[in-house]
Amino acid sequence: MRVLWVLNKAIGKMAEEMKLPTDGYGGWLDQSLDEIRKSEDVSLVFLTSGNQAETKTLTDGKDRYYLIPGGSAYSSFRDTEKNRATVKDLIERERPDLIQLWGTESALGLLVARATPGIPKVVYMQGVMNEIRSHYYDGTAKRTLRRAVTFYDLVKRKTISQTEKKIAQKAENETEILKLSDAIICDSDWCETVCRKINEDLRVYRKKLPIDPIFRNTGRQGIGSHRIFCASQYGPFKGFEILLRALAVVKKVYPDVCLAVPGSWNRPPITLREKLVYDGYSNAMNKLIRKWGLEENVVNLGALTRAQMAEQMAECAVFAQASTAENHSSTMREAMFAGVPCVASAVGSTAEYLQDGSGGFLFYNHEPEALASGILKLFADTDLQRKIGETGKEMLTARYAEPEPDYPAIYADLLAKFR
């Protein structure tokens, strides 16, 4: 069985060959690849795009990798006649039995979906772009971001109107991809419902997002600390302003509270180079940090590997999620596996994996005081921290132990529907 994977980033041998980062974001890709490699019945073709001038090809045993030009598959791939011809030639050469699209937002994925009407397609749901579009500014008002526009935003076309157009385009890509596809892979009722709203004929396969075992094996060190961990805050829908508002409340009781933020926003610039790449979103968040006197309470951890993420998580007492849109809540699940109690916004599928009072606390994402209340409750009681963290880990471990199909079984079942 020959399966074409359409990806937003290079993985495996191609990432190694190009010296591209293989850790951090998208860990589920590597773990899914490890699962498939156990099967003798599946060979893979990997397709993604980049900013290089020519197509790069790499063969690794029975698998083949393609990195085509056209821009980043996630953010800037251009659907041109040349790129269409490249994809068409690749499809004709490899003749895949089935196509798996990783995510719904990319123009490359849409190009492939359009070019392969006779080949069954399954989409692995990552971010749900129509929901992100609907709730993108729920956490931070547009006027706050408009007042913080920087030179970098103007040059890189990242003003609010331009960002809205890009998000709208990704949502439109998602809608057409789902209409052109035959099945999805997801792990929640919420995601299934959202996708079936677009295409009610989709076949649905349930398969939980893989979580790196490193988080399950992490030893807790942060019990009793006043340190909070969160997911990367790379956009308004991640709720950074809500987190900061909650942090200001917590600081009144615990002046030494610390919010540790991985990968996220740029710190206030010092050098000329930093000023040239300083974006408006970061500018807006830093203004709020100064406004509420949180300069000593927020730490930017920068880009982290999964091992570093696990290490940082272990040193925290609480994980906080204030997102206004979520599908997997993957960092929350990593925290639960690490035994860290969570206080999370009840959006998307979050409430399907975190129960209020067991594993943490849920709150409505527009109520920073409720987020602060959950954090304060955990800070005040180390026994509660330990109990809730252990309960959450046990519940999630049991959930992940439930039987589910592997990829070869999903592929075989889907192909059987077309014979």
BELCOR-V441403 format. One record per residue. RES is the residue in three letters. SS is DSSP state (A for helix, B for strand, O for the rest). D_CENTER is the distance of its C-alpha to the mean C-alpha in whole Angstrom. Layout:
RES | SS | D_CENTER
RES | SS | D_CENTER
//
This chain:
MET | O | 29
ARG | B | 27
VAL | B | 24
LEU | B | 22
TRP | B | 18
VAL | B | 17
LEU | O | 14
ASN | O | 12
LYS | O | 13
ALA | O | 16
ILE | O | 16
GLY | A | 19
LYS | A | 22
MET | A | 21
ALA | A | 19
GLU | A | 22
GLU | A | 25
MET | O | 23
LYS | O | 22
LEU | O | 18
PRO | O | 16
THR | O | 15
ASP | O | 13
GLY | O | 10
TYR | O | 7
GLY | O | 7
GLY | A | 10
TRP | A | 10
LEU | A | 12
ASP | A | 14
GLN | A | 15
SER | A | 15
LEU | A | 18
ASP | A | 20
GLU | A | 20
ILE | A | 21
ARG | O | 24
LYS | O | 26
SER | O | 27
GLU | O | 30
ASP | O | 30
VAL | O | 26
SER | B | 26
LEU | B | 23
VAL | B | 23
PHE | B | 20
LEU | B | 20
THR | B | 18
SER | B | 19
GLY | B | 20
ASN | O | 22
GLN | O | 25
ALA | O | 28
GLU | O | 29
THR | O | 27
LYS | B | 27
THR | B | 27
LEU | B | 27
THR | B | 29
ASP | B | 28
GLY | O | 30
LYS | O | 29
ASP | B | 26
ARG | B | 26
TYR | B | 23
TYR | B | 23
LEU | B | 22
ILE | B | 23
PRO | B | 24
GLY | O | 23
GLY | O | 20
SER | O | 16
ALA | O | 15
TYR | O | 12
SER | O | 14
SER | O | 18
PHE | O | 19
ARG | O | 23
ASP | O | 24
THR | O | 28
GLU | A | 31
LYS | A | 30
ASN | A | 27
ARG | A | 28
ALA | A | 31
THR | A | 29
VAL | A | 26
LYS | A | 29
ASP | A | 31
LEU | A | 28
ILE | A | 28
GLU | A | 32
ARG | A | 32
GLU | A | 30
ARG | O | 30
PRO | O | 27
ASP | O | 28
LEU | B | 25
ILE | B | 21
GLN | B | 18
LEU | B | 15
TRP | B | 12
GLY | O | 10
THR | O | 12
GLU | O | 12
SER | O | 14
ALA | A | 18
LEU | A | 18
GLY | A | 17
LEU | A | 19
LEU | A | 22
VAL | A | 22
ALA | A | 22
ARG | A | 25
ALA | A | 27
THR | O | 27
PRO | O | 28
GLY | O | 30
ILE | O | 27
PRO | B | 25
LYS | B | 22
VAL | B | 19
VAL | B | 15
TYR | B | 12
MET | O | 10
GLN | O | 7
GLY | O | 6
VAL | O | 10
MET | A | 11
ASN | A | 15
GLU | A | 14
ILE | A | 12
ARG | A | 15
SER | A | 17
HIS | A | 16
TYR | O | 15
TYR | O | 18
ASP | O | 18
GLY | O | 17
THR | O | 19
ALA | O | 22
LYS | A | 23
ARG | A | 26
THR | A | 25
LEU | A | 23
ARG | A | 26
ARG | O | 28
ALA | O | 26
VAL | O | 25
THR | O | 26
PHE | A | 28
TYR | A | 24
ASP | A | 23
LEU | A | 26
VAL | A | 26
LYS | O | 23
ARG | O | 23
LYS | O | 20
THR | O | 23
ILE | A | 22
SER | A | 23
GLN | A | 22
THR | A | 18
GLU | A | 19
LYS | A | 20
LYS | A | 17
ILE | A | 15
ALA | A | 18
GLN | A | 18
LYS | A | 15
ALA | A | 16
GLU | A | 19
ASN | A | 18
GLU | A | 16
THR | A | 19
GLU | A | 21
ILE | A | 19
LEU | A | 19
LYS | A | 23
LEU | A | 23
SER | O | 21
ASP | O | 23
ALA | B | 21
ILE | B | 17
ILE | B | 15
CYS | B | 14
ASP | O | 14
SER | O | 15
ASP | A | 18
TRP | A | 16
CYS | A | 14
GLU | A | 17
THR | A | 19
VAL | A | 17
CYS | A | 17
ARG | A | 21
LYS | A | 22
ILE | A | 21
ASN | O | 23
GLU | O | 25
ASP | O | 26
LEU | O | 23
ARG | B | 23
VAL | B | 20
TYR | B | 20
ARG | B | 18
LYS | O | 16
LYS | O | 14
LEU | O | 11
PRO | O | 12
ILE | O | 12
ASP | O | 14
PRO | A | 18
ILE | A | 18
PHE | A | 17
ARG | A | 19
ASN | O | 22
THR | O | 21
GLY | O | 24
ARG | O | 24
GLN | O | 26
GLY | O | 25
ILE | O | 27
GLY | O | 29
SER | O | 27
HIS | O | 26
ARG | B | 23
ILE | B | 20
PHE | B | 16
CYS | B | 13
ALA | O | 9
SER | O | 9
GLN | O | 11
TYR | O | 10
GLY | O | 12
PRO | A | 14
PHE | A | 12
LYS | A | 11
GLY | O | 14
PHE | A | 16
GLU | A | 19
ILE | A | 19
LEU | A | 18
LEU | A | 21
ARG | A | 23
ALA | A | 23
LEU | A | 24
ALA | A | 27
VAL | A | 28
VAL | A | 27
LYS | A | 29
LYS | A | 32
VAL | A | 33
TYR | O | 31
PRO | O | 32
ASP | O | 30
VAL | O | 27
CYS | B | 24
LEU | B | 20
ALA | B | 18
VAL | B | 15
PRO | B | 13
GLY | O | 12
SER | O | 13
TRP | O | 16
ASN | O | 19
ARG | O | 22
PRO | O | 25
PRO | O | 27
ILE | O | 30
THR | O | 31
LEU | A | 31
ARG | A | 28
GLU | A | 26
LYS | A | 28
LEU | A | 27
VAL | O | 23
TYR | O | 23
ASP | O | 21
GLY | A | 22
TYR | A | 19
SER | A | 19
ASN | A | 23
ALA | A | 23
MET | A | 21
ASN | A | 23
LYS | A | 26
LEU | A | 25
ILE | A | 25
ARG | A | 28
LYS | A | 29
TRP | O | 29
GLY | O | 30
LEU | O | 27
GLU | O | 27
GLU | O | 28
ASN | O | 25
VAL | B | 22
VAL | B | 21
ASN | B | 19
LEU | B | 18
GLY | B | 16
ALA | O | 14
LEU | O | 14
THR | O | 14
ARG | A | 13
ALA | A | 17
GLN | A | 17
MET | A | 14
ALA | A | 16
GLU | A | 20
GLN | A | 18
MET | A | 17
ALA | A | 21
GLU | O | 22
CYS | O | 21
ALA | O | 23
VAL | B | 20
PHE | B | 16
ALA | B | 16
GLN | B | 13
ALA | O | 14
SER | O | 12
THR | O | 14
ALA | O | 11
GLU | O | 9
ASN | O | 8
HIS | O | 8
SER | O | 8
SER | A | 7
THR | A | 8
MET | A | 11
ARG | A | 12
GLU | A | 12
ALA | A | 15
MET | A | 17
PHE | A | 17
ALA | O | 18
GLY | O | 21
VAL | O | 20
PRO | B | 20
CYS | B | 18
VAL | B | 18
ALA | B | 16
SER | B | 16
ALA | O | 17
VAL | O | 15
GLY | O | 13
SER | O | 13
THR | A | 13
ALA | A | 17
GLU | A | 17
TYR | A | 16
LEU | O | 18
GLN | B | 21
ASP | B | 23
GLY | O | 25
SER | B | 24
GLY | B | 21
GLY | B | 21
PHE | B | 22
LEU | B | 20
PHE | B | 21
TYR | O | 21
ASN | O | 18
HIS | O | 21
GLU | O | 23
PRO | A | 23
GLU | A | 26
ALA | A | 25
LEU | A | 22
ALA | A | 24
SER | A | 27
GLY | A | 24
ILE | A | 24
LEU | A | 28
LYS | A | 28
LEU | A | 27
PHE | A | 28
ALA | O | 31
ASP | O | 31
THR | A | 30
ASP | A | 32
LEU | A | 29
GLN | A | 26
ARG | A | 27
LYS | A | 28
ILE | A | 25
GLY | A | 23
GLU | A | 25
THR | A | 25
GLY | A | 21
LYS | A | 21
GLU | A | 24
MET | A | 22
LEU | A | 19
THR | A | 21
ALA | A | 23
ARG | A | 20
TYR | A | 19
ALA | O | 23
GLU | O | 23
PRO | O | 24
GLU | O | 22
PRO | O | 23
ASP | O | 22
TYR | A | 21
PRO | A | 24
ALA | A | 25
ILE | A | 23
TYR | A | 24
ALA | A | 28
ASP | A | 27
LEU | A | 26
LEU | A | 29
ALA | A | 31
LYS | O | 31
PHE | O | 32
ARG | O | 35
//
